[in-house]
Amino acid sequence: MQSRRRPPAATERLAFAEMTADDLDDIAALLGDPGVMRYYPRPKDRAEALDWIRWNEGLYRREGFGLWVIRSRATGEFVGDCGLTPQEVDGVVDVEVGYHVRADLQGRGFATEAAAACRDHARELLGVDRLIAIIHPENIPSQRIAEKIGLRFERTTTSRSGDPVRVYAARLST
């Protein structure tokens, strides 16, 4: 399990690491930013950001993966989070790739680079057969990222909170 648990390999610009409570300031700023969270019901407060970290720590232990902190390889600067989480959609659990990038760093390809690394990690190390992204219908930039990493629009459905979401999916097996 330990080999499964390691984060994705570094990319040209980004390094991945497991989230810990030491990342609380960065995660709270990221998830508390109204711009980053505009397609969520609301930004998260500091306690909810800590819950986010704890949820991911549990995922690392149970699943061997979760959302990882992404940092610039050049500077060590916090960029955001990206990773893999099990998500239930319409009664079926799939692995979802998810990503959040600081508002001031969006539009530079970081989310696409990180999501592609997570897709490859899911396929090559974890043996994931099907990867999805669950995206708010108005979140066009995120839909573009999903398409850039090979996911295709599959259907519109309803989230657990009752909101419409678009599901993008791809088979990863060769």
GROMACS elastic network, one bead per residue, 0.5 to 0.9 nm:
[ bonds ]
;  ai    aj funct       b0    kb
    1     4     6  0.50869   500
    1     5     6  0.61806   500
    1    61     6  0.89847   500
    1    63     6  0.88684   500
    1    64     6  0.67328   500
    2     6     6  0.68352   500
    2    64     6  0.75590   500
    3     6     6  0.58141   500
    3    64     6  0.85411   500
    3   125     6  0.84276   500
    4     7     6  0.82760   500
    4    63     6  0.86968   500
    4    64     6  0.55404   500
    4    65     6  0.75650   500
    4   125     6  0.64893   500
    4   126     6  0.63345   500
    5    60     6  0.63528   500
    5    61     6  0.78180   500
    5    63     6  0.79093   500
    5    65     6  0.57970   500
    6     9     6  0.85939   500
    6    17     6  0.82875   500
    6    18     6  0.82083   500
    6    60     6  0.88329   500
    6    64     6  0.75359   500
    6    65     6  0.76786   500
    7    10     6  0.87025   500
    7    15     6  0.89931   500
    7    16     6  0.59298   500
    7    17     6  0.60275   500
    7    18     6  0.68689   500
    7    64     6  0.89471   500
    7    65     6  0.73025   500
    7    66     6  0.87254   500
    7    68     6  0.70339   500
    7    83     6  0.86714   500
    7   118     6  0.85430   500
    7   121     6  0.80621   500
    8    11     6  0.86420   500
    8    15     6  0.81981   500
    8    16     6  0.62804   500
    8    17     6  0.83287   500
    8    68     6  0.86979   500
    8    83     6  0.86593   500
    8   114     6  0.89209   500
    8   117     6  0.63389   500
    8   118     6  0.61346   500
    8   120     6  0.81681   500
    8   121     6  0.55601   500
    8   122     6  0.86805   500
    8   125     6  0.87857   500
    9    15     6  0.72839   500
    9    16     6  0.71661   500
    9   117     6  0.72368   500
    9   118     6  0.87837   500
    9   121     6  0.77741   500
   10    13     6  0.76054   500
   10    14     6  0.56823   500
   10    16     6  0.63297   500
   10    73     6  0.80246   500
   10   114     6  0.89026   500
   10   117     6  0.79279   500
   11    14     6  0.51175   500
   11    15     6  0.65348   500
   11    16     6  0.88095   500
   11    73     6  0.84002   500
   11   113     6  0.72954   500
   11   114     6  0.75623   500
   11   117     6  0.70326   500
   12    15     6  0.85681   500
   12    73     6  0.77846   500
   12   113     6  0.85671   500
   13    71     6  0.83469   500
   13    72     6  0.58252   500
   13    73     6  0.53984   500
   13    74     6  0.69537   500
   13   110     6  0.80668   500
   13   113     6  0.82915   500
   14    70     6  0.62295   500
   14    71     6  0.55389   500
   14    73     6  0.50901   500
   14    74     6  0.81882   500
   14    76     6  0.88648   500
   14    79     6  0.84207   500
   14   110     6  0.77939   500
   14   113     6  0.79684   500
   14   114     6  0.71689   500
   15    69     6  0.81519   500
   15    70     6  0.56070   500
   15    71     6  0.53066   500
   15    72     6  0.63215   500
   15    73     6  0.56269   500
   15    76     6  0.83582   500
   15   114     6  0.87876   500
   16    68     6  0.58640   500
   16    69     6  0.56486   500
   16    71     6  0.66300   500
   16    81     6  0.85129   500
   16    82     6  0.84072   500
   16   114     6  0.85681   500
   17    68     6  0.54151   500
   17    69     6  0.52842   500
   17    70     6  0.66989   500
   17    71     6  0.82811   500
   18    56     6  0.82139   500
   18    57     6  0.76459   500
   18    60     6  0.79835   500
   18    65     6  0.88530   500
   18    66     6  0.81181   500
   18    67     6  0.75893   500
   18    69     6  0.61414   500
   19    22     6  0.78480   500
   19    23     6  0.63225   500
   19    24     6  0.86352   500
   19    27     6  0.88497   500
   19    53     6  0.60427   500
   19    54     6  0.85058   500
   19    56     6  0.70256   500
   19    57     6  0.68983   500
   19    66     6  0.89560   500
   19    67     6  0.75949   500
   19    68     6  0.57556   500
   19    69     6  0.56265   500
   19    81     6  0.86992   500
   20    23     6  0.55504   500
   20    24     6  0.73894   500
   20    50     6  0.89694   500
   20    53     6  0.62222   500
   20    54     6  0.77498   500
   20    56     6  0.86688   500
   20    57     6  0.71943   500
   20    69     6  0.89672   500
   21    24     6  0.52418   500
   21    25     6  0.86745   500
   21    50     6  0.69555   500
   21    53     6  0.66875   500
   21    54     6  0.79441   500
   22    25     6  0.76150   500
   22    26     6  0.88018   500
   23    26     6  0.54975   500
   23    27     6  0.60347   500
   23    28     6  0.83938   500
   23    53     6  0.81688   500
   23    69     6  0.81310   500
   24    27     6  0.50772   500
   24    28     6  0.56879   500
   24    29     6  0.83001   500
   24    46     6  0.77726   500
   24    49     6  0.68543   500
   24    50     6  0.62537   500
   24    53     6  0.75723   500
   25    28     6  0.52440   500
   25    29     6  0.61537   500
   25    30     6  0.86209   500
   25    46     6  0.82278   500
   25    49     6  0.88498   500
   26    29     6  0.51893   500
   26    30     6  0.61419   500
   26    31     6  0.86587   500
   26    78     6  0.69317   500
   26    79     6  0.89239   500
   26    80     6  0.80594   500
   27    31     6  0.59798   500
   27    32     6  0.80634   500
   27    46     6  0.84711   500
   27    49     6  0.61267   500
   27    50     6  0.80202   500
   27    52     6  0.84304   500
   27    53     6  0.79626   500
   27    69     6  0.85145   500
   27    80     6  0.75842   500
   27    81     6  0.81530   500
   28    31     6  0.53280   500
   28    32     6  0.55606   500
   28    33     6  0.83081   500
   28    44     6  0.73474   500
   28    45     6  0.67627   500
   28    46     6  0.52346   500
   28    47     6  0.83102   500
   28    48     6  0.80701   500
   28    49     6  0.50496   500
   28    50     6  0.75437   500
   29    32     6  0.50993   500
   29    33     6  0.60838   500
   29    45     6  0.88737   500
   29    46     6  0.82454   500
   29    49     6  0.86684   500
   29   102     6  0.85808   500
   30    33     6  0.54948   500
   30    34     6  0.89279   500
   30    36     6  0.68343   500
   30    37     6  0.83582   500
   30    43     6  0.89843   500
   30    44     6  0.89173   500
   30    49     6  0.88271   500
   30    79     6  0.89679   500
   30    80     6  0.68546   500
   30    81     6  0.87460   500
   30   100     6  0.76362   500
   30   101     6  0.75020   500
   30   102     6  0.59088   500
   30   103     6  0.81130   500
   31    34     6  0.79407   500
   31    36     6  0.68260   500
   31    37     6  0.64051   500
   31    43     6  0.58732   500
   31    44     6  0.54239   500
   31    45     6  0.76244   500
   31    46     6  0.85986   500
   31    48     6  0.87311   500
   31    49     6  0.66473   500
   31   100     6  0.82032   500
   31   102     6  0.89523   500
   32    35     6  0.88347   500
   32    36     6  0.78985   500
   32    37     6  0.72885   500
   32    42     6  0.84923   500
   32    45     6  0.58422   500
   32    46     6  0.75493   500
   32    49     6  0.79717   500
   33    36     6  0.53768   500
   33    37     6  0.61631   500
   33    38     6  0.84032   500
   33    43     6  0.61889   500
   33    44     6  0.81144   500
   33   102     6  0.82319   500
   33   103     6  0.77724   500
   34    37     6  0.50402   500
   34    38     6  0.55590   500
   34    42     6  0.73516   500
   34    43     6  0.56362   500
   34    44     6  0.89732   500
   35    38     6  0.52060   500
   35    39     6  0.86239   500
   35    43     6  0.87202   500
   35   102     6  0.87577   500
   35   103     6  0.62865   500
   36    39     6  0.79322   500
   36    40     6  0.88035   500
   36    43     6  0.81176   500
   36   100     6  0.68486   500
   36   101     6  0.71399   500
   36   102     6  0.66453   500
   36   103     6  0.57575   500
   37    40     6  0.52451   500
   37    41     6  0.78872   500
   37    42     6  0.64795   500
   37    43     6  0.53639   500
   37    44     6  0.81819   500
   37   100     6  0.85168   500
   38    41     6  0.76379   500
   38    42     6  0.70650   500
   38    43     6  0.75961   500
   38   139     6  0.89105   500
   39    42     6  0.79938   500
   39   135     6  0.85665   500
   39   136     6  0.62017   500
   39   137     6  0.89256   500
   39   138     6  0.77074   500
   39   139     6  0.67792   500
   40    43     6  0.70590   500
   40   136     6  0.81966   500
   44    47     6  0.79170   500
   44    48     6  0.55192   500
   44    49     6  0.61989   500
   45    48     6  0.52615   500
   45    49     6  0.62036   500
   45    50     6  0.87995   500
   46    50     6  0.63009   500
   46    51     6  0.86533   500
   47    50     6  0.51066   500
   47    51     6  0.62993   500
   47    52     6  0.86849   500
   48    52     6  0.61584   500
   48    53     6  0.87177   500
   49    53     6  0.64109   500
   49    54     6  0.87045   500
   50    53     6  0.50539   500
   50    54     6  0.62134   500
   50    55     6  0.85482   500
   51    55     6  0.59865   500
   51    56     6  0.85814   500
   52    55     6  0.50830   500
   52    56     6  0.63243   500
   52    57     6  0.86880   500
   53    56     6  0.51760   500
   53    57     6  0.61862   500
   53    58     6  0.86790   500
   53    67     6  0.88551   500
   54    58     6  0.62171   500
   54    59     6  0.86127   500
   55    58     6  0.51749   500
   55    59     6  0.62938   500
   55    60     6  0.88413   500
   55    66     6  0.85614   500
   56    60     6  0.62064   500
   56    61     6  0.86994   500
   56    65     6  0.80560   500
   56    66     6  0.53254   500
   56    67     6  0.61720   500
   56    68     6  0.80440   500
   56    85     6  0.85173   500
   57    60     6  0.51794   500
   57    61     6  0.65287   500
   57    62     6  0.88038   500
   57    65     6  0.89094   500
   57    66     6  0.76118   500
   58    61     6  0.51930   500
   58    62     6  0.60969   500
   58    63     6  0.81629   500
   58    66     6  0.84364   500
   59    62     6  0.50832   500
   59    63     6  0.52672   500
   59    64     6  0.65955   500
   59    65     6  0.59747   500
   59    66     6  0.53790   500
   59    67     6  0.85351   500
   59    85     6  0.75771   500
   59    86     6  0.87478   500
   60    63     6  0.55875   500
   60    66     6  0.56647   500
   60    67     6  0.87089   500
   61    64     6  0.57626   500
   61    65     6  0.78236   500
   62    65     6  0.80886   500
   63    66     6  0.75882   500
   63    85     6  0.85574   500
   63    86     6  0.84572   500
   64   126     6  0.84352   500
   65    68     6  0.82824   500
   65    83     6  0.75425   500
   65    84     6  0.62455   500
   65    85     6  0.71277   500
   65   122     6  0.89757   500
   65   126     6  0.86942   500
   66    82     6  0.83527   500
   66    83     6  0.55690   500
   66    85     6  0.52475   500
   66    86     6  0.84062   500
   67    81     6  0.61091   500
   67    82     6  0.50818   500
   67    84     6  0.56371   500
   67    85     6  0.68716   500
   67    97     6  0.85120   500
   67    98     6  0.73980   500
   67    99     6  0.79289   500
   68    80     6  0.85308   500
   68    81     6  0.53876   500
   68    82     6  0.54181   500
   68    83     6  0.55267   500
   68    84     6  0.83895   500
   69    78     6  0.75498   500
   69    79     6  0.77850   500
   69    80     6  0.60133   500
   69    82     6  0.66326   500
   69    83     6  0.84809   500
   70    77     6  0.86692   500
   70    78     6  0.63243   500
   70    79     6  0.55284   500
   70    80     6  0.53265   500
   70    81     6  0.52758   500
   70    82     6  0.67458   500
   70   101     6  0.87575   500
   70   114     6  0.77069   500
   71    74     6  0.87035   500
   71    75     6  0.79625   500
   71    76     6  0.54056   500
   71    77     6  0.53273   500
   71    79     6  0.50617   500
   71    80     6  0.71020   500
   71    81     6  0.85739   500
   72    75     6  0.54615   500
   72    77     6  0.52246   500
   72    78     6  0.65954   500
   72    79     6  0.65332   500
   73    76     6  0.56017   500
   73    77     6  0.79512   500
   74    77     6  0.81247   500
   75    78     6  0.88504   500
   76    79     6  0.88434   500
   78    81     6  0.87413   500
   78   102     6  0.83616   500
   79   100     6  0.85225   500
   79   101     6  0.58095   500
   79   102     6  0.59049   500
   79   105     6  0.71303   500
   79   110     6  0.79290   500
   80    99     6  0.75467   500
   80   100     6  0.54566   500
   80   102     6  0.57122   500
   80   110     6  0.89450   500
   80   111     6  0.85647   500
   81    98     6  0.81457   500
   81    99     6  0.56573   500
   81   100     6  0.53514   500
   81   101     6  0.66001   500
   81   102     6  0.89894   500
   81   111     6  0.87550   500
   81   114     6  0.86209   500
   82    97     6  0.73351   500
   82    98     6  0.55439   500
   82   100     6  0.63787   500
   82   101     6  0.82745   500
   82   111     6  0.75296   500
   82   114     6  0.63673   500
   82   115     6  0.65570   500
   82   118     6  0.75410   500
   83    96     6  0.80718   500
   83    97     6  0.55634   500
   83    98     6  0.55872   500
   83    99     6  0.66102   500
   83   114     6  0.80062   500
   83   115     6  0.70762   500
   83   117     6  0.89205   500
   83   118     6  0.57969   500
   83   119     6  0.85777   500
   84    95     6  0.62225   500
   84    96     6  0.54059   500
   84    98     6  0.63268   500
   84    99     6  0.89821   500
   84   118     6  0.69607   500
   84   119     6  0.83998   500
   84   122     6  0.77154   500
   84   131     6  0.89212   500
   85    94     6  0.83020   500
   85    95     6  0.55015   500
   85    96     6  0.52717   500
   85    97     6  0.67035   500
   85    98     6  0.76054   500
   86    93     6  0.62665   500
   86    94     6  0.56201   500
   86    96     6  0.60442   500
   87    92     6  0.80629   500
   87    93     6  0.53115   500
   87    94     6  0.55391   500
   87    95     6  0.60717   500
   87    96     6  0.62365   500
   87   132     6  0.88554   500
   87   134     6  0.88505   500
   88    91     6  0.59200   500
   88    92     6  0.52538   500
   88    94     6  0.63948   500
   88    95     6  0.86922   500
   88   160     6  0.89145   500
   89    92     6  0.53823   500
   89    93     6  0.63321   500
   89    94     6  0.76135   500
   89   134     6  0.87412   500
   89   157     6  0.81687   500
   89   158     6  0.83281   500
   89   159     6  0.74135   500
   89   160     6  0.83105   500
   89   167     6  0.87114   500
   90    93     6  0.84128   500
   90   157     6  0.77587   500
   90   158     6  0.81294   500
   90   159     6  0.85971   500
   94   130     6  0.68433   500
   94   131     6  0.66714   500
   94   132     6  0.67621   500
   95   122     6  0.85574   500
   95   128     6  0.74800   500
   95   129     6  0.89436   500
   95   130     6  0.69875   500
   95   131     6  0.53769   500
   95   132     6  0.61911   500
   95   133     6  0.84148   500
   96   130     6  0.88270   500
   96   131     6  0.57117   500
   96   133     6  0.51868   500
   96   134     6  0.72171   500
   96   169     6  0.88204   500
   97   115     6  0.66580   500
   97   118     6  0.70529   500
   97   119     6  0.71787   500
   97   131     6  0.69198   500
   97   132     6  0.63051   500
   97   133     6  0.55683   500
   97   134     6  0.83855   500
   97   146     6  0.86419   500
   98   115     6  0.72987   500
   98   132     6  0.89849   500
   98   133     6  0.66618   500
   98   134     6  0.81272   500
   99   111     6  0.62680   500
   99   112     6  0.88536   500
   99   114     6  0.79038   500
   99   115     6  0.69737   500
   99   142     6  0.86103   500
  100   103     6  0.87892   500
  100   111     6  0.71707   500
  101   104     6  0.83105   500
  101   105     6  0.65599   500
  101   106     6  0.60692   500
  101   110     6  0.73419   500
  101   111     6  0.64344   500
  102   105     6  0.53398   500
  102   106     6  0.63606   500
  103   106     6  0.53374   500
  103   107     6  0.88264   500
  104   107     6  0.86836   500
  105   108     6  0.64179   500
  105   109     6  0.88558   500
  105   110     6  0.78068   500
  106   109     6  0.73172   500
  106   110     6  0.72677   500
  106   111     6  0.78157   500
  107   110     6  0.76646   500
  107   111     6  0.85170   500
  107   141     6  0.87026   500
  108   111     6  0.81296   500
  108   112     6  0.89261   500
  109   112     6  0.53012   500
  109   113     6  0.61101   500
  109   114     6  0.85844   500
  109   145     6  0.87639   500
  110   113     6  0.51112   500
  110   114     6  0.60308   500
  110   115     6  0.84014   500
  111   114     6  0.51464   500
  111   115     6  0.58444   500
  111   116     6  0.83917   500
  111   142     6  0.86266   500
  111   145     6  0.71793   500
  112   115     6  0.51083   500
  112   116     6  0.59949   500
  112   117     6  0.85561   500
  112   144     6  0.88839   500
  112   145     6  0.54167   500
  112   146     6  0.78914   500
  112   148     6  0.70865   500
  112   149     6  0.70351   500
  113   116     6  0.53126   500
  113   117     6  0.63669   500
  113   118     6  0.88074   500
  113   149     6  0.87548   500
  114   117     6  0.51416   500
  114   118     6  0.62789   500
  114   119     6  0.86674   500
  115   119     6  0.60838   500
  115   120     6  0.86063   500
  115   145     6  0.78771   500
  115   146     6  0.80948   500
  115   149     6  0.71177   500
  116   120     6  0.62074   500
  116   121     6  0.85208   500
  116   148     6  0.83796   500
  116   149     6  0.55254   500
  116   150     6  0.87801   500
  117   120     6  0.51488   500
  117   121     6  0.60903   500
  117   122     6  0.85834   500
  118   122     6  0.60065   500
  118   123     6  0.85739   500
  119   122     6  0.50943   500
  119   123     6  0.63090   500
  119   124     6  0.85752   500
  119   128     6  0.89407   500
  119   131     6  0.75053   500
  119   149     6  0.75714   500
  119   172     6  0.81809   500
  120   123     6  0.51472   500
  120   124     6  0.58079   500
  120   125     6  0.79256   500
  120   172     6  0.86060   500
  121   124     6  0.52772   500
  121   125     6  0.53131   500
  121   126     6  0.65855   500
  121   127     6  0.84986   500
  121   128     6  0.88168   500
  122   125     6  0.59519   500
  122   127     6  0.61142   500
  122   128     6  0.52486   500
  122   129     6  0.82550   500
  122   131     6  0.80353   500
  122   172     6  0.82700   500
  123   126     6  0.58980   500
  123   128     6  0.50937   500
  123   129     6  0.67970   500
  123   130     6  0.86510   500
  123   131     6  0.88144   500
  123   172     6  0.58304   500
  123   173     6  0.70181   500
  124   127     6  0.58792   500
  124   128     6  0.79920   500
  125   128     6  0.82900   500
  127   172     6  0.84575   500
  127   173     6  0.80176   500
  128   131     6  0.70867   500
  128   171     6  0.86466   500
  128   172     6  0.67980   500
  128   173     6  0.76834   500
  129   170     6  0.84492   500
  129   171     6  0.56557   500
  129   173     6  0.52674   500
  130   169     6  0.70061   500
  130   170     6  0.57318   500
  130   172     6  0.56131   500
  130   173     6  0.76897   500
  131   151     6  0.77541   500
  131   168     6  0.83356   500
  131   169     6  0.55970   500
  131   170     6  0.55136   500
  131   171     6  0.64840   500
  131   172     6  0.69004   500
  132   146     6  0.85461   500
  132   151     6  0.71361   500
  132   152     6  0.89440   500
  132   167     6  0.66770   500
  132   168     6  0.53886   500
  132   170     6  0.65983   500
  132   171     6  0.89780   500
  133   142     6  0.89673   500
  133   143     6  0.84768   500
  133   146     6  0.67448   500
  133   151     6  0.77686   500
  133   166     6  0.80873   500
  133   167     6  0.58074   500
  133   168     6  0.50845   500
  133   169     6  0.64544   500
  134   159     6  0.87476   500
  134   165     6  0.63014   500
  134   166     6  0.58068   500
  134   168     6  0.65106   500
  134   169     6  0.88715   500
  135   138     6  0.82750   500
  135   139     6  0.66457   500
  135   140     6  0.87483   500
  135   142     6  0.69140   500
  135   143     6  0.67467   500
  135   164     6  0.89772   500
  135   165     6  0.54973   500
  135   166     6  0.51083   500
  135   167     6  0.63755   500
  135   168     6  0.77421   500
  136   139     6  0.52974   500
  136   140     6  0.83474   500
  136   142     6  0.84881   500
  136   143     6  0.85532   500
  136   163     6  0.84107   500
  136   164     6  0.70110   500
  136   166     6  0.61423   500
  136   167     6  0.89464   500
  137   140     6  0.73447   500
  137   143     6  0.84085   500
  137   156     6  0.83267   500
  137   164     6  0.70247   500
  137   165     6  0.57093   500
  137   166     6  0.57661   500
  138   141     6  0.88348   500
  138   143     6  0.89010   500
  139   142     6  0.55888   500
  139   143     6  0.64231   500
  139   144     6  0.89148   500
  140   144     6  0.62213   500
  140   145     6  0.87387   500
  141   144     6  0.51210   500
  141   145     6  0.64012   500
  141   146     6  0.88464   500
  142   145     6  0.50171   500
  142   146     6  0.63070   500
  142   147     6  0.86797   500
  143   146     6  0.51445   500
  143   147     6  0.63105   500
  143   148     6  0.86796   500
  143   152     6  0.89481   500
  143   153     6  0.84185   500
  143   166     6  0.85713   500
  143   168     6  0.79214   500
  144   147     6  0.50616   500
  144   148     6  0.60838   500
  144   149     6  0.87670   500
  145   148     6  0.50009   500
  145   149     6  0.64321   500
  145   150     6  0.88146   500
  145   151     6  0.86946   500
  146   149     6  0.54334   500
  146   150     6  0.65606   500
  146   151     6  0.52347   500
  146   152     6  0.72618   500
  146   153     6  0.87586   500
  146   168     6  0.68680   500
  146   169     6  0.83799   500
  147   150     6  0.50849   500
  147   152     6  0.57604   500
  147   153     6  0.80066   500
  147   168     6  0.79594   500
  148   151     6  0.73250   500
  150   169     6  0.81999   500
  150   170     6  0.66684   500
  151   154     6  0.87974   500
  151   168     6  0.54730   500
  151   171     6  0.84171   500
  152   167     6  0.83476   500
  152   169     6  0.54345   500
  152   170     6  0.64752   500
  153   156     6  0.84807   500
  153   166     6  0.71414   500
  153   167     6  0.60984   500
  153   169     6  0.65695   500
  154   166     6  0.75854   500
  154   167     6  0.56248   500
  154   168     6  0.53040   500
  154   169     6  0.62522   500
  154   170     6  0.89416   500
  155   165     6  0.84895   500
  155   166     6  0.59158   500
  155   167     6  0.54353   500
  155   168     6  0.73156   500
  156   164     6  0.67067   500
  156   165     6  0.56233   500
  156   167     6  0.60873   500
  157   163     6  0.83410   500
  157   164     6  0.56573   500
  157   165     6  0.55177   500
  157   166     6  0.64424   500
  157   167     6  0.73763   500
  158   161     6  0.77687   500
  158   162     6  0.54570   500
  158   163     6  0.53673   500
  158   165     6  0.57460   500
  158   166     6  0.84689   500
  159   162     6  0.51011   500
  159   163     6  0.52534   500
  159   164     6  0.60716   500
  159   165     6  0.61519   500
  160   163     6  0.74517   500
  161   164     6  0.89388   500
  171   174     6  0.82041   500
